[in-house]
Amino acid sequence: MKMTIDKIYAEHSTSQLWGIVERFTSDRENSIIREIFINNRTMAAVAREQGVTIDRIRQIKEKGLRRLRIGKAKRELLEKFDIVETGAYRNSMNKFNEHGFTSTVEYIALRRAELQAEYEKHKRQVEIMLEQRKRKCL
C-alpha cells in the first residue's frame, strides 16, 4: 500500500487533533464529539443511544467545543495547526492607516528589522567599551 505524503500528513494531523480533543474534554464530551464528527451521527441518534434529549446532547457538545476554544487547548490547536484567528484581520484598514500605509505584516517585518539594527548597534557599543576596559587594565 503506497501512501502519499498528503495522506500521511492528514492521518498525523487527525491523530494530533483528536488527541487534543481527548485531553481537554471530559469522557462524555469526547464521546459525543467523536460520534458527531468522526462517525457522522446525528444528535438525535446519539441522544437515542444515550437515553437523553437532543438538547442535552447539543449542550454537552457545545460545552466540549467551548473548552477547546479557550486556554491551553486553544493555544495548542493554534500552534499545531497554524490556525489564523479572525482577530488578525479585524480593523485592517485602521492598522494600515496607523502604520504609514503599510500592511500589518510589513509593519512587523520593518519593526523587526529596526530592532535588529538597534540591537547590533548596542552590541557594537558594548564590545567597544569592553575592549577599552581591557586596554586600561593591561
N, C-alpha and C positions, 0 to 999 in steps of 0.2 A: 504494500500500500504506500503510494507516494504522497507525501504531504507537502503542500506548498508553504512557503514562509508565512503568507497571509493566514492560512488555516491554523498553523501552529501559533501565531500571534493571537488570533481570535480565541483559540482554546485557552491560552495562557491568560489573556485578559479576562475571559469569562470566569476562569478559576479564581483569579485575584478578586474580581468584583464580588462573587458570591462568598468568598472568604471574609471580605469586609462586611457584607450584609450579615453574615452569621455572627461575627464578633460583636457587632454593635446593636443587634436587635435581640429581643427575647426569643425563646424557642418557639412560642406560639406565633409571634410576628413573623419570624423567619419562615416557618412552615406555610403560613398563609401567603406571604410574598412569593415564595417559591412556587406554590400551587398556581397562583395567578400568572406570574411572569415566565416561569420555566415550562410549566405543564399546560399553559394556556387555558386554564379552567376559569369558568365564570365565578363571580362572587356567590351567585345563587347555588351553584354546585358545591362549592366549598362550604357554604352555610348549611346546606342539607347534610353533608357528610359530618360536619362537626356539631350539628344539632343546635345551631344558634341562628339568629336572624341575619339577613343580608346586611342590614345596617350595622350590626355588631362586627361582621367581617370587614366592612368598609372602615369602621373606626379603628380596628386593630391594624389593618393595612396602612392607613394614614398615619397612625402613631409610629409604626415601624419606619415608614418613609421619612417622617419628621425627624426621627433620631439620626437618620443618615444625612440630613441637611444641616446638622449643627456639630460644633466641636471637632473632636478628633476624627470622627467618621468623615465629615465634610473635607477636612484638611487632607486626609489620606486619599479620598476619591479625587480631589483636585490634583494632588501630586502624581498619583499613579496613572491617571487618565487624561492629564493635561486639559481638564475641563475649564473653559473660559467662562467666568461668571458674567452675567449681563451687566453688572456694575462697571465692568471695564469699558463698556460702550456708552454708558449714560453721560449726558452732558458733554458729548464730544465736541460740539460746536463751541461751547463756552471754554473748554480746555484749549481748543485750537486758537481761539482769540487771546486767551490768557498767556499762552506761550509764544507770542510773537508770530502767529500764523504758521506754526509747525504742529504736526500731529503729536499726540502724547508719546508715542513710541520714539519719534525723532527727538522730542524734548528730553526723554530719559537717556537716549544714546548721547546726545550733546552734553547733558549734565554729567553723565558718567565720564566722558572724555575730559571735561573741565576738572572734575575732581581728581582724575588720574594725573593730569598735568600739575595740579596743585600739590598732590602727594609727592610726585617726582621732584618738584621744586624744593619742598620742605626736606625731603630726603637728602638732596644735594647740600642744602644748608647745614644739616646736621653732620654730614660727612666732613664738610669743610671745618666746622667747629671742632670735631673730634681730631682731625688732622692737626689743627692749630694747637690744641691742648697737648698732643703727643710731642710736638716740636718744643713746646715750652718745658715739658717735663724732661726732655733729653738735654 
